């Protein structure tokens, strides 16, 4: 959970120059295009879990198709194919591809959650999977990026205004908005890379490979912590986590 964020990994792949292209490039887009990107993100995040959860295999070894669907590589390969297809068509292709890629990423996150003992049918599972998008997308210069995993979790909860006494249906629209805001940062890098003439397909596949690998890794760390918290209590796990982090940073 303390590894470099996705923006850093994308910069390592494409060079620091992409940092100078991503944010200004989005600002130069027409308001209608930026609104379409934001709407596509929020709609995709709002519906991706339900679509993904239906295909998550919570038992293993039941037929070859189930084993294939449960494999980590299938999510990576699907995301790469989606990115390549979207990159071929430039910005319109990216907008068309984004909801599908988001659903693939959500499925990968939900699969990890199930493997770590999370009850995917429970209402709060959707909220926890959405939180992975926030945990995996610290913004450049975001103070949470330096404070660590538990600080980002706390920031996510604060951004929701607290969940005590509120139903999941009341919390979910705000959770989608918060996740979309943070996830929108690496998406800006994605759009900047995939709209490069002639290179869109190749960069689309490369970006989506990093997306799938990164968010599956963040999901694994998050849901391991959740599993430990269920066994030993949240406070004890946080104390242990922070003690180890303080000794390793």
C-alpha positions in Angstrom: 0.0 0.0 0.0 3.0 2.3 0.4 4.4 1.8 -3.1 4.6 4.6 -5.7 1.3 5.8 -7.0 -0.1 5.2 -10.5 0.9 8.7 -11.7 4.5 8.0 -10.9 4.4 4.7 -12.7 2.8 6.2 -15.8 5.5 9.0 -15.8 8.1 6.3 -15.5 6.7 4.6 -18.6 6.1 7.6 -20.8 8.6 10.1 -19.4 8.1 13.1 -17.2 6.9 15.0 -20.2 3.5 13.5 -19.9 2.9 15.4 -16.6 3.2 18.6 -18.6 0.7 17.3 -21.2 -2.0 15.6 -19.1 -3.5 18.4 -16.9 -3.0 21.3 -19.5 -4.4 19.0 -22.2 -7.6 18.4 -20.3 -8.0 22.1 -19.5 -7.8 22.8 -23.2 -10.6 20.5 -24.0 -14.0 22.0 -24.5 -16.3 22.1 -21.4 -18.6 19.6 -23.1 -15.7 17.1 -23.5 -14.6 17.5 -19.9 -18.2 17.1 -18.7 -18.5 14.0 -20.8 -15.3 12.5 -19.2 -16.5 13.3 -15.7 -20.0 11.9 -16.5 -18.5 8.7 -18.0 -16.4 8.2 -14.9 -19.2 8.7 -12.5 -21.7 6.5 -14.4 -19.1 3.8 -14.9 -18.1 3.7 -11.2 -21.8 3.8 -10.2 -22.7 0.7 -12.2 -19.4 -1.2 -12.5 -19.7 -3.1 -9.2 -23.1 -4.6 -9.9 -21.9 -5.7 -13.3 -18.6 -7.0 -12.0 -20.0 -8.8 -9.0 -22.2 -11.0 -11.1 -19.2 -12.6 -12.8 -16.9 -12.8 -9.7 -16.2 -16.5 -8.9 -16.3 -16.9 -5.2 -15.4 -20.6 -5.3 -12.4 -22.2 -7.1 -11.9 -25.3 -9.1 -15.4 -25.6 -10.6 -14.8 -26.1 -14.2 -12.2 -24.6 -16.6 -14.2 -21.5 -17.4 -14.5 -20.6 -13.7 -10.8 -21.0 -13.2 -10.1 -18.8 -16.3 -12.4 -16.1 -15.0 -10.8 -16.2 -11.6 -7.3 -15.8 -13.0 -5.6 -12.4 -12.5 -4.2 -12.4 -16.0 -7.6 -12.4 -17.6 -8.4 -9.0 -16.1 -5.0 -7.7 -17.3 -5.5 -9.1 -20.8 -9.0 -7.8 -21.1 -8.0 -4.3 -20.0 -5.1 -4.2 -22.4 -7.3 -5.2 -25.3 -9.8 -2.6 -24.3 -7.1 0.1 -24.1 -5.7 -0.8 -27.5 -9.2 -0.6 -29.1 -10.0 2.7 -27.4 -6.6 4.2 -28.3 -7.1 3.6 -32.0 -10.0 6.1 -32.2 -8.5 8.9 -30.1 -10.6 10.8 -27.6 -13.9 9.5 -28.8 -12.5 5.9 -28.5 -11.2 6.6 -25.0 -14.6 7.9 -23.9 -16.3 4.8 -25.3 -13.7 2.5 -23.8 -13.6 4.1 -20.4 -16.8 2.5 -18.9 -15.7 -0.9 -20.0 -12.2 -0.6 -18.7 -13.6 0.7 -15.4 -15.9 -2.3 -15.1 -12.9 -4.6 -15.8 -10.9 -2.9 -13.1 -13.9 -3.1 -10.7 -14.2 -6.8 -11.4 -10.5 -7.4 -10.7 -10.9 -5.5 -7.4 -14.1 -7.4 -6.5 -12.3 -10.7 -7.3 -9.5 -9.9 -4.9 -12.0 -8.9 -2.2 -13.8 -12.2 -2.5 -10.5 -14.1 -2.4 -9.6 -12.3 0.9 -12.9 -13.3 2.5 -15.0 -10.2 1.8 -18.8 -10.9 1.3 -19.4 -9.6 -2.1 -23.1 -9.8 -1.6 -23.0 -7.4 1.4 -24.0 -3.8 0.7 -20.8 -2.4 2.1 -18.6 -4.4 -0.3 -19.4 -1.9 -3.1 -18.2 0.9 -0.9 -15.0 -0.9 -0.1 -14.3 -1.6 -3.7 -14.9 2.0 -4.6 -12.5 3.0 -1.9 -9.7 1.1 -3.7 -10.0 3.6 -6.6 -9.4 6.4 -4.1 -6.6 4.5 -2.4 -4.9 3.8 -5.7 -5.2 7.4 -7.1 -3.4 9.9 -4.9 -3.3 13.3 -6.6 0.1 14.9 -7.4 1.1 17.0 -4.3 -1.7 15.4 -2.3 -0.7 15.4 1.4 -2.5 12.1 1.8 0.1 10.5 -0.5 2.8 11.2 2.1 0.8 10.3 5.2 0.1 6.7 4.1 -2.6 4.2 3.7 -4.6 4.8 6.9 -4.6 8.6 6.3 -6.1 8.1 2.8 -8.8 5.8 4.3 -9.5 8.5 6.8 -9.6 11.1 4.2 -12.1 9.0 2.1 -14.4 8.7 5.1 -14.2 12.4 5.9 -15.0 13.2 2.3 -18.2 11.2 2.7 -19.1 13.3 5.7 -19.3 10.1 7.9 -21.4 7.0 7.4 -22.8 6.6 10.9 -26.6 6.7 10.8 -26.8 6.8 7.0 -27.9 4.1 4.7 -25.7 2.8 1.9 -28.0 4.4 -0.7 -27.5 7.7 1.0 -23.7 7.4 1.1 -23.1 5.8 -2.3 -23.6 8.9 -4.6 -21.1 10.9 -2.6 -18.7 7.9 -2.6 -18.9 7.6 -6.4 -18.2 11.4 -6.7 -15.2 11.2 -4.4 -13.8 8.0 -6.2 -14.4 9.6 -9.6 -12.5 12.8 -8.5 -9.5 10.9 -7.4 -9.6 8.3 -10.2 -9.9 11.1 -12.7 -6.2 12.0 -12.1 -4.7 8.9 -13.6 -7.5 9.0 -16.2 -6.0 12.3 -17.3 -2.7 10.6 -17.9 -4.5 7.9 -19.8 -6.3 10.3 -22.1 -3.1 12.3 -22.7 -1.3 9.1 -23.7 -4.0 7.5 -25.8 -4.7 10.5 -27.9 -1.2 10.7 -29.3 -1.5 10.2 -33.1 -0.4 6.8 -34.4 0.6 5.6 -30.9 -2.9 5.5 -29.3 -3.4 1.7 -29.6 0.0 0.8 -28.2 -0.1 3.3 -25.4 -3.7 2.4 -24.6 -2.7 -1.2 -24.1 0.3 -0.2 -22.0 -1.7 2.3 -19.8 -4.4 -0.3 -19.2 -1.8 -2.9 -18.3 -0.4 -0.5 -15.6 -4.0 0.3 -14.5 -4.9 -3.4 -14.0 -1.7 -4.3 -12.3 -1.7 -1.3 -10.0 -5.3 -1.5 -8.8 -5.2 -5.3 -8.3 -2.1 -4.7 -6.2 -3.8 -2.0 -4.2 -6.9 -4.1 -3.8 -4.9 -7.1 -2.5 -3.2 -4.9 0.2 -6.5 -3.2 1.2 -8.5 -6.4 1.6 -5.7 -8.2 3.4 -5.8 -5.4 5.9 -9.6 -5.8 6.0 -9.3 -9.5 6.6 -6.8 -8.9 9.5 -9.1 -6.3 11.0 -12.0 -8.8 11.1 -9.7 -11.3 12.9 -7.8 -9.1 15.3 -9.7 -5.8 15.4 -9.1 -2.6 13.5 -7.2 -0.8 16.2 -4.7 -3.6 16.7 -4.1 -3.9 13.0 -3.6 -0.2 12.6 -1.1 0.0 15.4 0.9 -2.9 13.9 0.7 -1.4 10.4 1.9 2.0 11.6 4.6 0.5 13.7 6.0 -1.4 10.7 5.6 1.6 8.5 7.5 3.8 10.9 10.3 1.4 11.1 10.6 1.0 7.3 10.2 4.6 6.1 
